[in-house]
Amino acid sequence: MPGAAKGMAVTTVVALVVATAYSVALGGNGWVWFAWVVLGLVTLGLVSAEGS
């Protein structure tokens, strides 16, 4: 996995941990999860683009 894709993957995993901690501590927020899904889709797109 190239450097940019690896960095985005790490960022996505860290964002998942932060979103989960936020939801546990302060209650669920749909915008937090929406933002994480968007970040995940961008990461998948970057990994797909770099892989081809």
MOPAC internal coordinates of N, CA, C and O (Angstrom, degrees):
PM7 1SCF
backbone

  N    0.0000 0     0.00 0     0.00 0    0    0    0
  C    1.4597 1     0.00 0     0.00 0    1    0    0
  C    1.5312 1   107.68 1     0.00 0    2    1    0
  O    1.2310 1   120.12 1   -53.11 1    3    2    1
  N    1.3284 1   117.37 1   126.89 1    3    2    1
  C    1.4712 1   120.92 1   179.68 1    5    3    2
  C    1.5278 1   112.28 1   -63.66 1    6    5    3
  O    1.2310 1   120.83 1   -15.31 1    7    6    5
  N    1.3274 1   116.02 1   164.69 1    7    6    5
  C    1.4583 1   121.79 1  -174.58 1    9    7    6
  C    1.5194 1   114.80 1   -57.95 1   10    9    7
  O    1.2310 1   120.34 1   134.23 1   11   10    9
  N    1.3411 1   116.95 1   -45.77 1   11   10    9
  C    1.4695 1   119.74 1  -177.85 1   13   11   10
  C    1.5299 1   111.19 1   -65.02 1   14   13   11
  O    1.2310 1   120.56 1   138.72 1   15   14   13
  N    1.3168 1   116.53 1   -41.28 1   15   14   13
  C    1.4559 1   120.18 1   179.80 1   17   15   14
  C    1.5230 1   110.64 1   -67.42 1   18   17   15
  O    1.2310 1   120.60 1   141.05 1   19   18   17
  N    1.3228 1   116.46 1   -38.95 1   19   18   17
  C    1.4666 1   119.81 1   179.26 1   21   19   18
  C    1.5282 1   110.03 1   -65.52 1   22   21   19
  O    1.2310 1   120.30 1   138.89 1   23   22   21
  N    1.3157 1   117.03 1   -41.11 1   23   22   21
  C    1.4606 1   120.46 1   177.78 1   25   23   22
  C    1.5176 1   112.64 1   -62.65 1   26   25   23
  O    1.2310 1   120.60 1   139.12 1   27   26   25
  N    1.3373 1   116.46 1   -40.88 1   27   26   25
  C    1.4617 1   120.02 1   177.75 1   29   27   26
  C    1.5166 1   111.29 1   -67.28 1   30   29   27
  O    1.2310 1   120.23 1   142.75 1   31   30   29
  N    1.3262 1   117.16 1   -37.25 1   31   30   29
  C    1.4644 1   120.26 1   178.71 1   33   31   30
  C    1.5190 1   110.45 1   -64.74 1   34   33   31
  O    1.2310 1   120.30 1   137.14 1   35   34   33
  N    1.3228 1   117.02 1   -42.86 1   35   34   33
  C    1.4665 1   120.71 1   177.73 1   37   35   34
  C    1.5226 1   109.90 1   -63.69 1   38   37   35
  O    1.2310 1   120.27 1   136.66 1   39   38   37
  N    1.3235 1   117.09 1   -43.34 1   39   38   37
  C    1.4650 1   121.02 1   178.63 1   41   39   38
  C    1.5285 1   111.04 1   -60.85 1   42   41   39
  O    1.2310 1   120.07 1   139.54 1   43   42   41
  N    1.3192 1   117.46 1   -40.46 1   43   42   41
  C    1.4568 1   121.43 1   179.88 1   45   43   42
  C    1.5253 1   111.45 1   -65.18 1   46   45   43
  O    1.2310 1   120.51 1   138.37 1   47   46   45
  N    1.3262 1   116.63 1   -41.63 1   47   46   45
  C    1.4678 1   120.00 1   178.76 1   49   47   46
  C    1.5263 1   110.61 1   -66.46 1   50   49   47
  O    1.2310 1   120.53 1   137.76 1   51   50   49
  N    1.3349 1   116.60 1   -42.24 1   51   50   49
  C    1.4697 1   119.85 1   177.85 1   53   51   50
  C    1.5282 1   109.98 1   -63.05 1   54   53   51
  O    1.2310 1   120.41 1   139.10 1   55   54   53
  N    1.3254 1   116.81 1   -40.90 1   55   54   53
  C    1.4664 1   119.95 1   178.27 1   57   55   54
  C    1.5219 1   111.41 1   -63.57 1   58   57   55
  O    1.2310 1   119.98 1   144.71 1   59   58   57
  N    1.3324 1   117.64 1   -35.29 1   59   58   57
  C    1.4547 1   120.61 1   176.24 1   61   59   58
  C    1.5241 1   110.84 1   -63.51 1   62   61   59
  O    1.2310 1   120.23 1   136.38 1   63   62   61
  N    1.3179 1   117.17 1   -43.62 1   63   62   61
  C    1.4667 1   121.02 1   178.45 1   65   63   62
  C    1.5265 1   110.05 1   -62.87 1   66   65   63
  O    1.2310 1   120.21 1   136.41 1   67   66   65
  N    1.3300 1   117.21 1   -43.59 1   67   66   65
  C    1.4706 1   120.87 1  -179.93 1   69   67   66
  C    1.5295 1   110.48 1   -65.22 1   70   69   67
  O    1.2310 1   119.88 1   136.75 1   71   70   69
  N    1.3189 1   117.83 1   -43.25 1   71   70   69
  C    1.4682 1   121.06 1   179.61 1   73   71   70
  C    1.5221 1   111.06 1   -63.21 1   74   73   71
  O    1.2310 1   120.62 1   139.92 1   75   74   73
  N    1.3375 1   116.41 1   -40.08 1   75   74   73
  C    1.4563 1   120.10 1   178.22 1   77   75   74
  C    1.5210 1   111.11 1   -65.68 1   78   77   75
  O    1.2310 1   120.44 1   135.14 1   79   78   77
  N    1.3312 1   116.76 1   -44.86 1   79   78   77
  C    1.4645 1   120.66 1   179.00 1   81   79   78
  C    1.5240 1   110.50 1   -62.80 1   82   81   79
  O    1.2310 1   120.10 1   139.01 1   83   82   81
  N    1.3214 1   117.41 1   -40.99 1   83   82   81
  C    1.4563 1   121.62 1   178.61 1   85   83   82
  C    1.5251 1   110.39 1   -61.79 1   86   85   83
  O    1.2310 1   120.49 1   135.29 1   87   86   85
  N    1.3345 1   116.68 1   -44.71 1   87   86   85
  C    1.4585 1   120.51 1  -179.18 1   89   87   86
  C    1.5265 1   111.88 1   -65.29 1   90   89   87
  O    1.2310 1   120.56 1   141.88 1   91   90   89
  N    1.3192 1   116.53 1   -38.12 1   91   90   89
  C    1.4667 1   120.13 1   178.90 1   93   91   90
  C    1.5198 1   110.50 1   -68.75 1   94   93   91
  O    1.2310 1   120.26 1   136.38 1   95   94   93
  N    1.3323 1   117.11 1   -43.62 1   95   94   93
  C    1.4648 1   121.08 1  -174.90 1   97   95   94
  C    1.5279 1   112.68 1   -76.68 1   98   97   95
  O    1.2310 1   120.17 1   138.37 1   99   98   97
  N    1.3310 1   117.28 1   -41.63 1   99   98   97
  C    1.4613 1   120.04 1  -171.07 1  101   99   98
  C    1.5203 1   114.07 1  -118.17 1  102  101   99
  O    1.2310 1   120.04 1   179.47 1  103  102  101
  N    1.3035 1   117.53 1    -0.53 1  103  102  101
  C    1.4599 1   120.11 1  -177.94 1  105  103  102
  C    1.5157 1   110.36 1    95.84 1  106  105  103
  O    1.2310 1   121.26 1   -22.51 1  107  106  105
  N    1.3062 1   115.19 1   157.49 1  107  106  105
  C    1.4533 1   120.73 1  -176.56 1  109  107  106
  C    1.5152 1   112.84 1   -66.34 1  110  109  107
  O    1.2310 1   121.23 1   -35.51 1  111  110  109
  N    1.3077 1   115.25 1   144.49 1  111  110  109
  C    1.4564 1   121.94 1   176.43 1  113  111  110
  C    1.5211 1   106.45 1  -136.34 1  114  113  111
  O    1.2310 1   120.30 1   -61.35 1  115  114  113
  N    1.3104 1   117.03 1   118.65 1  115  114  113
  C    1.4561 1   121.59 1  -176.85 1  117  115  114
  C    1.5131 1   113.87 1   -59.98 1  118  117  115
  O    1.2310 1   119.91 1   145.94 1  119  118  117
  N    1.3372 1   117.79 1   -34.06 1  119  118  117
  C    1.4642 1   120.63 1  -179.88 1  121  119  118
  C    1.5173 1   112.36 1   -67.03 1  122  121  119
  O    1.2310 1   120.39 1   146.09 1  123  122  121
  N    1.3285 1   116.85 1   -33.91 1  123  122  121
  C    1.4657 1   120.17 1   177.93 1  125  123  122
  C    1.5207 1   109.57 1   -63.56 1  126  125  123
  O    1.2310 1   120.62 1   134.42 1  127  126  125
  N    1.3250 1   116.42 1   -45.58 1  127  126  125
  C    1.4620 1   119.70 1  -179.11 1  129  127  126
  C    1.5156 1   111.55 1   -72.02 1  130  129  127
  O    1.2310 1   120.06 1   145.09 1  131  130  129
  N    1.3140 1   117.49 1   -34.91 1  131  130  129
  C    1.4680 1   120.50 1   175.50 1  133  131  130
  C    1.5213 1   110.23 1   -61.17 1  134  133  131
  O    1.2310 1   120.66 1   134.39 1  135  134  133
  N    1.3292 1   116.35 1   -45.61 1  135  134  133
  C    1.4731 1   120.66 1   179.09 1  137  135  134
  C    1.5250 1   110.41 1   -61.96 1  138  137  135
  O    1.2310 1   120.16 1   140.83 1  139  138  137
  N    1.3314 1   117.31 1   -39.17 1  139  138  137
  C    1.4606 1   119.50 1   179.52 1  141  139  138
  C    1.5293 1   111.11 1   -67.03 1  142  141  139
  O    1.2310 1   119.89 1   140.08 1  143  142  141
  N    1.3188 1   117.81 1   -39.92 1  143  142  141
  C    1.4638 1   120.97 1   177.77 1  145  143  142
  C    1.5199 1   110.38 1   -62.95 1  146  145  143
  O    1.2310 1   120.03 1   137.16 1  147  146  145
  N    1.3219 1   117.55 1   -42.84 1  147  146  145
  C    1.4652 1   121.00 1   177.51 1  149  147  146
  C    1.5270 1   110.17 1   -61.24 1  150  149  147
  O    1.2310 1   120.35 1   134.64 1  151  150  149
  N    1.3291 1   116.94 1   -45.36 1  151  150  149
  C    1.4602 1   120.95 1   177.77 1  153  151  150
  C    1.5245 1   110.51 1   -60.25 1  154  153  151
  O    1.2310 1   120.05 1   137.70 1  155  154  153
  N    1.3209 1   117.52 1   -42.30 1  155  154  153
  C    1.4584 1   121.00 1   177.54 1  157  155  154
  C    1.5201 1   112.47 1   -61.69 1  158  157  155
  O    1.2310 1   120.28 1   138.79 1  159  158  157
  N    1.3248 1   117.07 1   -41.21 1  159  158  157
  C    1.4634 1   120.43 1   178.70 1  161  159  158
  C    1.5193 1   111.72 1   -67.01 1  162  161  159
  O    1.2310 1   120.53 1   140.24 1  163  162  161
  N    1.3214 1   116.60 1   -39.76 1  163  162  161
  C    1.4701 1   120.39 1   176.54 1  165  163  162
  C    1.5314 1   109.70 1   -62.98 1  166  165  163
  O    1.2310 1   120.39 1   138.53 1  167  166  165
  N    1.3180 1   116.85 1   -41.47 1  167  166  165
  C    1.4621 1   120.92 1   178.28 1  169  167  166
  C    1.5212 1   110.79 1   -62.67 1  170  169  167
  O    1.2310 1   120.18 1   134.03 1  171  170  169
  N    1.3240 1   117.26 1   -45.97 1  171  170  169
  C    1.4645 1   119.97 1   177.16 1  173  171  170
  C    1.5262 1   111.99 1   -59.92 1  174  173  171
  O    1.2310 1   120.74 1   139.15 1  175  174  173
  N    1.3143 1   116.19 1   -40.85 1  175  174  173
  C    1.4610 1   120.01 1   177.53 1  177  175  174
  C    1.5199 1   111.73 1   -62.98 1  178  177  175
  O    1.2310 1   120.42 1   138.52 1  179  178  177
  N    1.3224 1   116.81 1   -41.48 1  179  178  177
  C    1.4615 1   120.49 1  -179.90 1  181  179  178
  C    1.5272 1   110.56 1   -66.91 1  182  181  179
  O    1.2310 1   120.57 1   137.08 1  183  182  181
  N    1.3281 1   116.52 1   -42.92 1  183  182  181
  C    1.4718 1   120.20 1   178.98 1  185  183  182
  C    1.5335 1   109.52 1   -63.03 1  186  185  183
  O    1.2310 1   120.04 1   138.77 1  187  186  185
  N    1.3227 1   117.52 1   -41.23 1  187  186  185
  C    1.4602 1   120.68 1   179.42 1  189  187  186
  C    1.5275 1   111.33 1   -65.97 1  190  189  187
  O    1.2310 1   120.56 1   138.26 1  191  190  189
  N    1.3190 1   116.53 1   -41.74 1  191  190  189
  C    1.4668 1   120.46 1  -178.73 1  193  191  190
  C    1.5252 1   111.62 1   -68.13 1  194  193  191
  O    1.2310 1   120.48 1   141.11 1  195  194  193
  N    1.3245 1   116.70 1   -38.89 1  195  194  193
  C    1.4645 1   120.15 1  -179.43 1  197  195  194
  C    1.5154 1   111.23 1   -74.72 1  198  197  195
  O    1.2310 1   120.23 1   154.44 1  199  198  197
  N    1.3310 1   117.17 1   -25.56 1  199  198  197
  C    1.4562 1   120.58 1  -177.58 1  201  199  198
  C    1.5238 1   112.68 1   -77.65 1  202  201  199
  O    1.2310 1   120.34 1   157.30 1  203  202  201
  N    1.3190 1   116.96 1   -22.70 1  203  202  201
  C    1.4654 1   118.94 1  -176.65 1  205  203  202
  C    1.5106 1   112.77 1   -99.18 1  206  205  203
  O    1.2310 1   120.10 1   180.00 1  207  206  205

